[in-house]
Amino acid sequence: MTAVDERRMTELFENLEVPEGVKIELLRGNIVMMAGPDVVHNDIVEAVLDQFPRKKWRRLQTQDVALHQESSEPQPDLVLVERGTGPDSGRMMPPEVIKMVVEVVSKTSVDHDYVIKRSIYAASRLPLYLIIDPLVAHCVLLTGPTGTGENADYQSQSIYKFGDPVPLDQLEVVLDTSEFGTLPNVRPHRRP
């Protein structure tokens, strides 16, 4: 896709009227629409959010992230920003103030969360990317972003089963995953 095409997609994306209950993201110049999340998904996000004290952290849901060098405007399930940093208003959060992004995998988001967003977040130097996967009952913690564009990745990957604590050393938090639920009647995928 040429630079002109990507700018047009960004303009279209920013002016698109989206029906209620539909989540929309711009991922490397592609507009992606998804149905609203499952209750299991929302309960997991709430369980994570509750473990970060509000006085220290801005725990932002449905927050767009400004990753224009990637022609992307993802909307992670949870964005963690230290209180007192970042803009006080507006739709976009700049990547340099973000300490962690969290994505909870759904039946239709496996490739987006494990592949596309992984390289987008790494290219944007987001220090921690936590994938919480209720399809296979595990969390994947990615740290050490490196590289550029579609070749960007994280240097370190750790996998934790639901019920095991997830050490988030950079944030001085050990995440309790014992409340995380799983999606019933879903065939597990093979992504790590």
Secondary structure, DSSP 8 states (H G I E B T S, - for coil): --HHHHHHHHHHHHH----TTEEEEEETTEEEEEE---HHHHHHHHHHHTTS-TTTEEEESS-EE-BGGGTBB---SEEEEETT-S-SSSSEE-GGGEEEEEEE--TT-HHIIIIIHHHHHHHTT-SEEEEEETTTTEEEEEEEEE--GGG-EEEEEEEEETTS-EEEGGGTEEE--TT----TT-------
